Amino acid sequence: MELLRCVLEAGDAAPGADGAAYDTRAMRGEDGKPGGDACSADRILPGVSMKNDCGTPDDASDDSYGGFGGMGEVEFPGDGDHGSPCGATNGSGGETNAWRCGAGVKGVSPGSGSPGTGATGLGEISASGYVGVAGRDGAKGRTAQGGGGGGGAIGGAGEGKCASAGSAGGASGGSGGAGGCGGAGGRAGGAGGASIALSSLNATLSFEQVTLKTGRGGAGGTGGAGQEGGEGGAGGPGGEAPAGAPRLHDGCAGGPGGQGGAGGPGGGGRGGHAIGIAYKGRAPSTKGATIELGEAGAGGVGATAEAQGAAGVTAEVQAF
């Protein structure tokens, strides 16, 4: 291709799109179930464990369960179970002759997901134009632990207790609320547009009194914030002792589920280039051409140094 006595001038490029924000937070945990009332059976079943499958029922890795409440018994009521996944042992003990039952403890809330990395690649040129490099999305936040189950209470028959020995179980504990789901990762920033005066795809170029001018490369897009983690479900209340049984105590409540971890913020997009000749194939000679360059675009903002997008390239001639 021979170019004679002409000016090729590229305009300023557009900035990359910022990572879009999330309108809602992640899925909330289910509330725990109440314990059973005293004097309604010989053994009082507790509040059952509630599950939060975080919208992916075929993937158990992100499930959260509230702990079962403790069984209500005549003499030796049960302890509340701990919530899952992992985290602290947060179920509480059942009532004994020395002390009352304990309420379940709130589930552990995990940290946020890690940020996505910023864009560093050069991009691609083709007959359709230039395609830049976006950052990477942030990592998903983790599911929170479910709340621990509340302990069960002692029952018994007689004065100030249950009226019948056959239905003398103590009040059982409420189950813990399920933990909230982790938020989705923040969306990455898009690549800034490039200002390229001339693209050469396996061509042979010659110039005579030719001026190549570029504008400014577009700034890379800012990485978006991660989705907020879901709130934990409330703990279920403990079962109650009858009003006419002053020597019996209520079962204890389950603990609330923890809040899910927020998604990590997205990485910034690469800044756009300011290039006189972008080429594939044989490197072109610039003899006979005057090249005037604008500024490259800044890299998109990220939450950390690693999440910052790289600035664009400023070059008279650049291979792709």
N, C-alpha and C positions, 0 to 999 in steps of 0.2 A: 504494500500500500504506500503510495507517494502522496504527501501532503505539501501544497505549495501556497505560500503567502496567505495564511489564514490564522485566525485566532479561535482556539477551542477553550471555552470557559465554562467550568462547572459551578453551579450555584452552591449556596450553603445547604448542608444536609440537615435532615430532621433529627430531633433527639429520639432516643429509644424510649419505649413505653415503660412506665413504672409498673412494678409488680402490683396487681390488683388486690385490694383489701378484701377480707371476708366479712360478709354481712351478719353472720351468726356465729356463735361459739359451738364447740363440739357437743356431742350428745350427753345429756345429763344422766346420772345414775338413778336407778330405781330406788324408791323409798323402801326402808325395811318394813317388815310385818310385825304387828303387835303380838305380844305373848298372850297366853291363855289365862283366864281368871282362876283364882284359887277356889277350891271346893266344888269344882265342876267335874272331876274325875279322880281316880286314884293316882294317876300320873298325868300331869298337864303338859301337853306338847308345846314347844316354844315357837316363836316366830321363825318362819322358814327363810332360808337364804335366798336373796334376790340377785339376779344376774343382769349384767350390762354387757351385751356382746359387741357394742360399738359399731353396729351396722354391718358386721362381717360374720354372720352366723357360722360359716364354714371354717373360720380361723380362730381357734381357741387361744392363740397367743396374746390377744389383746382383750380378753374377757376380764371382767371384775366381778367378784362376788362379795356380798356382805356376809359376815359371820352368822351362823345359827345362834339363836338365843339359848340359854341354859334351860334344861328341863325342870319343871316344877315337881317336887317330890315331897313325900311325908317327912323324911328325915334327911336325906342327902341329895339336895337339888344339884343340878348340873351347872357347870361353868359355861359361859358364852364362848363360842369358837372365834378364832381370828379371821379377819377378812383376807382376800387374795386380790391381785397377785402379791407375792412376797411383801417385804416391809416388816414393820414391827409386829410382835405378837400382841394383838390389841383386844382380844377377848377378855372378859372379866369374870371373876370368881362368883360362884353361887353362895348363898347365905349359909352360914354356920351358926352354932350356938354362941360364938364369940363376936361375930360381926355380921353386918348386913351384906347383901349382894352388891356387886359393883356394876356400874354402867359401862357399856362398851366404849372403847376409845376410837376417836376419829381415825380414818384411814390415812396413810401417808400419801402426800402429794409429791409426785416426781418433778424433777427439773424440766426445763424446756428442751426441745430438740435442738440439735446443733445447727448453726447457720449454713446456708448453701455457699459454695465457693464462688468467687467472682470470675467473670469471663476473661480468658487470656488468649484465645485463639485468634488467628489472623482473619478468618472468614474465607469465603469463596467468591470467585468471579466466574460468570458464564455468559452465554448469549442473552440470558434473561436479566443480567445485571449483577449487582453485588448483594451477598447475604452475609450479614455480620453474625457475631456470636453472643448469645444471651448468657446470663449467669445461670447458676444451678439453683433449683428450688431448695428450701430448707428442709431439714429432716422432720418427720412427724413426731409430735410429743407422745410420751408414754401414758398408758392408762393408769389411773390412780388405784390405790388399794381400797377395798371395801372396808366399811366400819366394822369394828368388833361387835360380837353379840353380847347382850346384857345377861348377867347371871340370874339363875332361878332362885325362888324363895322356898323356905321350909313351910310345910303344911301341918296337918294333924287335926284330930277330932277332940272335942271336949269344950270346956268352958272357955269362951272367948276365941274359939277356933271353929273348924268346920263342924256342922251338925251331924254328919254321917261318917263313920270310919271307912265306908266303901267309896266315898268321894271326898277324900281328905288331902288331895295333892295341893302343894303350894302353887302360887302364881309363877308362871314361867317368864323367861326373859324375852324381850323383843330382839329381832334380828337387826344387824347393821345395814345401813344403806349401801348400795353398790357405788363404787368409785366412778368418777366422771371419765369420759374418753379423752384421749390425747388429741390435741388440735392438729390439723393438717399443716404441712410445712408452708412457709411463706413463698409466694410466687416470685420467680426471678425477674430482674430487670432486663428489658430488651436491649439489643445492640443499637448504638447510635448509627445513623446513616453515614456513608462515606461520600466525600466530595472527590471524584476522580475525573480528571480532564479527558483521559483516553484509556480505554481498555483494549488490550491486544491478546487475542486468542490464537496462538500458533501462527502469527502473521509476521511478515518481514516489512519493517517500516523505514521510510526515508523522509527527511524533512528539508524544506527550503523556506527560510523566513517564516517560521511557524512559532506562534506563542501559545503555550499551554498554561492555563490559569485554573487554580482550584479555589473554592470557597472554604468555609470552615466545616470540619467534621462535626457531626451531632454528638452531644453528650450521651453516655450510656444511661439507661434507665436505672432508677433506684430499686433495690430489692424490697419486696413487700413484707409487711409484718406477718408472722405466723398466726394461725387461728388460735383463739383462746381455748384453753382446755375446758371440758364440760364440768359443771358443778356436781358435787357428790350428792347422792340421795340422803334424805333425812333418816335417822335411825328410828326403828319401830319402838313404840312405847312398851313398857313391861305390862304384864297382866296385873289385875287388881285383886286385892283382898276384899271380901264382902264387908259392907258397912257394919254388920253385926258380929264381926270377928276381929276385935281390937288387938288380939295377940298375934295376928298374922300380918305379914308385910307384903307390900306390892313387889312384883318382879321388877327387875331393872331394865332400863331402856338400852337399845342398841346404839352404837355410835354412828355418826354420819360418815358417809364415804368421803374420801379425799377428792380434791379438784384435780382433774387431768392436767398433764403438762402441756404448755403452749407449744405450738409448732415453732421450729427455728425460722428466723427471718431468711428471706431469699437473698441470693448473691446479686451484686450489681452487674449490669451489662457492660460489654466492651465499648469504649469510646470509638467514634467513627474516625476514619482515616482522612488525611488530606494528601492525595497522591497524584503526581503528574501523569505517569504512565504505569498502569497496573497490567501485568502480563502473565501469560502462561506460555511455556515453550521457550523459544530462543530469546535471549536478552536483547532488547532493541538498543541501537545507537541513538544518542540524543544530538548528534551533530546536525546543525541547522535549526535547532529548536531552542527557544528560551522558555524556561519553566518558572512560573511564579506560584508559590505555595501559600495557602492559608494555614490556620492552626488546626491541629487535630482536636478531636473532642475529648473531654475528660471522661475518665471511667465512672461508671455508675456507683453510687454510694451503697456500701454494705455495712453490716453491723460490726464487723471486725476487719482487721487488715487483710485477712485471707478472703473475706467476702467482698472486698472492694474490687470492682472491675478495673481492668487495665486501661490506661489511656490509649487513644488511637495512635497510629503511625503517621509521621510526616516524612515523606520521601519523594524525591524526583522520580525515581523508578523503583518499583517494588514487585518482586516475584510472588506468585500465588501457586 
